[in-house]
């Protein structure tokens, strides 16, 4: 699986950005896509995820400001970010999790993009 992000950049506080992630390769029907971010000196953290049937899970810090969407036909996931804050500054990573079900159970396989930088100036 390959993931390629785009859409990062520099924006002033209160502004908006839209991130895109194109997925290719062995993408299973049962999967979850999402966005994580990592600021300098901090651990990577969840931003939001969306399952193949559209169930979402947002971090509290972005609820009401960020919106995730996906186009299953195109294997794309998007992150619309509004009312950006300096605290949103980070490298944003696209993630795809394939759920592999066998006779022994279900395993999760994670794949990551290379990241795209979002910088919000005050």
Secondary structure as a PSIPRED ss2 file (coil, helix, strand):
# PSIPRED VFORMAT (PSIPRED V4.0)

   1 X C   1.000  0.000  0.000
   2 X E   0.000  0.000  1.000
   3 X E   0.000  0.000  1.000
   4 X E   0.000  0.000  1.000
   5 X E   0.000  0.000  1.000
   6 X E   0.000  0.000  1.000
   7 X C   1.000  0.000  0.000
   8 X C   1.000  0.000  0.000
   9 X E   0.000  0.000  1.000
  10 X E   0.000  0.000  1.000
  11 X E   0.000  0.000  1.000
  12 X E   0.000  0.000  1.000
  13 X C   1.000  0.000  0.000
  14 X C   1.000  0.000  0.000
  15 X C   1.000  0.000  0.000
  16 X C   1.000  0.000  0.000
  17 X E   0.000  0.000  1.000
  18 X E   0.000  0.000  1.000
  19 X E   0.000  0.000  1.000
  20 X E   0.000  0.000  1.000
  21 X E   0.000  0.000  1.000
  22 X E   0.000  0.000  1.000
  23 X E   0.000  0.000  1.000
  24 X E   0.000  0.000  1.000
  25 X C   1.000  0.000  0.000
  26 X C   1.000  0.000  0.000
  27 X C   1.000  0.000  0.000
  28 X C   1.000  0.000  0.000
  29 X C   1.000  0.000  0.000
  30 X C   1.000  0.000  0.000
  31 X E   0.000  0.000  1.000
  32 X E   0.000  0.000  1.000
  33 X E   0.000  0.000  1.000
  34 X E   0.000  0.000  1.000
  35 X E   0.000  0.000  1.000
  36 X E   0.000  0.000  1.000
  37 X E   0.000  0.000  1.000
  38 X E   0.000  0.000  1.000
  39 X C   1.000  0.000  0.000
  40 X C   1.000  0.000  0.000
  41 X C   1.000  0.000  0.000
  42 X C   1.000  0.000  0.000
  43 X C   1.000  0.000  0.000
  44 X C   1.000  0.000  0.000
  45 X E   0.000  0.000  1.000
  46 X E   0.000  0.000  1.000
  47 X E   0.000  0.000  1.000
  48 X E   0.000  0.000  1.000
  49 X E   0.000  0.000  1.000
  50 X E   0.000  0.000  1.000
  51 X E   0.000  0.000  1.000
  52 X C   1.000  0.000  0.000
  53 X C   1.000  0.000  0.000
  54 X C   1.000  0.000  0.000
  55 X C   1.000  0.000  0.000
  56 X E   0.000  0.000  1.000
  57 X E   0.000  0.000  1.000
  58 X E   0.000  0.000  1.000
  59 X C   1.000  0.000  0.000
  60 X H   0.000  1.000  0.000
  61 X H   0.000  1.000  0.000
  62 X H   0.000  1.000  0.000
  63 X C   1.000  0.000  0.000
  64 X C   1.000  0.000  0.000
  65 X C   1.000  0.000  0.000
  66 X E   0.000  0.000  1.000
  67 X E   0.000  0.000  1.000
  68 X E   0.000  0.000  1.000
  69 X E   0.000  0.000  1.000
  70 X E   0.000  0.000  1.000
  71 X E   0.000  0.000  1.000
  72 X C   1.000  0.000  0.000
  73 X C   1.000  0.000  0.000
  74 X C   1.000  0.000  0.000
  75 X C   1.000  0.000  0.000
  76 X E   0.000  0.000  1.000
  77 X E   0.000  0.000  1.000
  78 X E   0.000  0.000  1.000
  79 X E   0.000  0.000  1.000
  80 X E   0.000  0.000  1.000
  81 X E   0.000  0.000  1.000
  82 X C   1.000  0.000  0.000
  83 X C   1.000  0.000  0.000
  84 X C   1.000  0.000  0.000
  85 X C   1.000  0.000  0.000
  86 X H   0.000  1.000  0.000
  87 X H   0.000  1.000  0.000
  88 X H   0.000  1.000  0.000
  89 X C   1.000  0.000  0.000
  90 X E   0.000  0.000  1.000
  91 X E   0.000  0.000  1.000
  92 X E   0.000  0.000  1.000
  93 X E   0.000  0.000  1.000
  94 X E   0.000  0.000  1.000
  95 X E   0.000  0.000  1.000
  96 X E   0.000  0.000  1.000
  97 X E   0.000  0.000  1.000
  98 X E   0.000  0.000  1.000
  99 X E   0.000  0.000  1.000
 100 X E   0.000  0.000  1.000
 101 X E   0.000  0.000  1.000
 102 X E   0.000  0.000  1.000
 103 X C   1.000  0.000  0.000
 104 X C   1.000  0.000  0.000
 105 X E   0.000  0.000  1.000
 106 X E   0.000  0.000  1.000
 107 X E   0.000  0.000  1.000
 108 X E   0.000  0.000  1.000
 109 X E   0.000  0.000  1.000
 110 X E   0.000  0.000  1.000
 111 X E   0.000  0.000  1.000
 112 X E   0.000  0.000  1.000
 113 X C   1.000  0.000  0.000
 114 X C   1.000  0.000  0.000
 115 X C   1.000  0.000  0.000
 116 X E   0.000  0.000  1.000
 117 X E   0.000  0.000  1.000
 118 X E   0.000  0.000  1.000
 119 X E   0.000  0.000  1.000
 120 X E   0.000  0.000  1.000
 121 X E   0.000  0.000  1.000
 122 X C   1.000  0.000  0.000
